[in-house]
Structures are given as C-alpha cells and as structure tokens.
Amino acid sequence: MEMLLTLKNRSDIEVIASIVRCAINNWEYQTTIMNNACVSHSQITKYLPLAVKTRLMEYSNFTNLYKTTSLGKDFLNKHAKLIQLFPDISE
C-alpha cells in the first residue's frame, strides 16, 4: 500500500514558529534553518529577517548564525498553548 503525503499551506504564524523552533538550542545557519523548518528560499528570506526584527531571533554579524531569543521561546510557548486550545486550526 502506497502512503500519500498531504501537504498543507501553513499560515504565516506557523511558518514563523517552525523557523524560530529550529534554532532554539544552538546557533544555526540560514540554510540549516530553511531545511529543518521545511521552508522555501523565498519564505526564509521573508520570515527570518522578520523574526530578527521582532527580536524572536538574534543574528550574529560575526558568524552569520541565528539563535532563538528568550522572547522567541515565549512566543513558541504561547503558540503551543494556542494549538492546544484550538487543535482543529493546526490541522
């Protein structure tokens, strides 16, 4: 039996949460975040600067790496709570 994968369009918030989640423990390169968050190049170039601008992530000019900030961790916790309250929305 062949298993079919269904792809869904994620909301902006879902994409941002995926990006922020990818650098929660370590400094990461943009390409690593893009691959781990399963986002396209156009999405990463749109949302990663937004995550930095809103201080959900920080960027090191010296190493060209990104890391989730404490504000980003708060965002992920609140996002998880909303998903628990509204599970049908996340599906």
C-alpha positions in Angstrom: 0.0 0.0 0.0 1.4 3.4 -1.0 1.4 6.1 1.6 0.4 9.5 0.3 1.8 12.6 1.9 -0.6 15.6 2.1 1.0 19.0 2.1 -0.9 21.9 3.6 -0.4 25.6 3.3 0.8 26.8 6.6 -0.2 30.2 8.0 2.4 32.9 8.5 2.5 32.2 12.2 3.0 28.5 11.6 6.0 29.2 9.3 7.5 31.7 11.8 7.1 29.2 14.6 8.8 26.5 12.6 11.7 28.8 11.8 12.1 30.0 15.4 11.9 26.4 16.7 14.9 25.4 14.5 17.4 27.5 16.4 16.1 27.1 20.0 19.2 25.2 21.3 22.1 26.2 19.0 23.3 28.9 16.7 22.3 27.8 13.2 23.0 28.9 9.6 20.1 30.2 7.5 20.3 27.1 5.2 20.1 24.7 8.1 17.0 26.6 9.4 15.5 26.6 6.0 16.0 22.8 5.6 14.8 21.9 9.2 11.8 24.2 9.0 10.8 22.9 5.6 10.5 26.3 4.1 11.5 27.6 0.7 14.2 30.1 0.0 11.6 32.8 -0.6 9.9 32.1 2.7 13.2 32.1 4.7 14.2 35.4 3.1 10.8 36.9 4.1 10.4 35.5 7.6 13.9 35.2 9.0 14.5 39.0 8.9 11.1 39.5 10.4 11.9 37.1 13.3 15.1 39.1 13.9 13.4 42.5 13.6 10.7 41.4 16.1 13.5 40.1 18.4 12.2 36.4 18.3 15.7 35.5 17.0 19.1 37.2 17.0 21.7 37.3 14.3 25.5 37.4 14.7 27.2 39.5 12.0 30.5 37.9 13.0 29.4 34.2 12.4 26.4 34.7 10.2 24.4 32.5 12.5 20.9 32.8 14.1 19.6 31.8 17.5 16.2 32.0 19.2 15.9 34.6 21.9 14.1 34.3 25.2 11.3 36.3 23.6 11.2 33.7 20.8 10.9 31.0 23.4 8.0 32.8 25.0 6.4 33.1 21.5 6.8 29.3 21.0 5.3 28.5 24.4 2.3 30.8 23.7 1.9 29.3 20.2 1.9 25.8 21.7 -0.8 26.8 24.2 -3.0 28.2 21.4 -2.6 25.0 19.4 -3.8 23.1 22.5 -6.8 25.3 22.8 -7.7 25.2 19.1 -6.4 21.8 17.8 -8.6 22.0 14.7 -6.9 25.1 13.5 -3.5 23.5 13.4 -4.6 20.5 11.3 
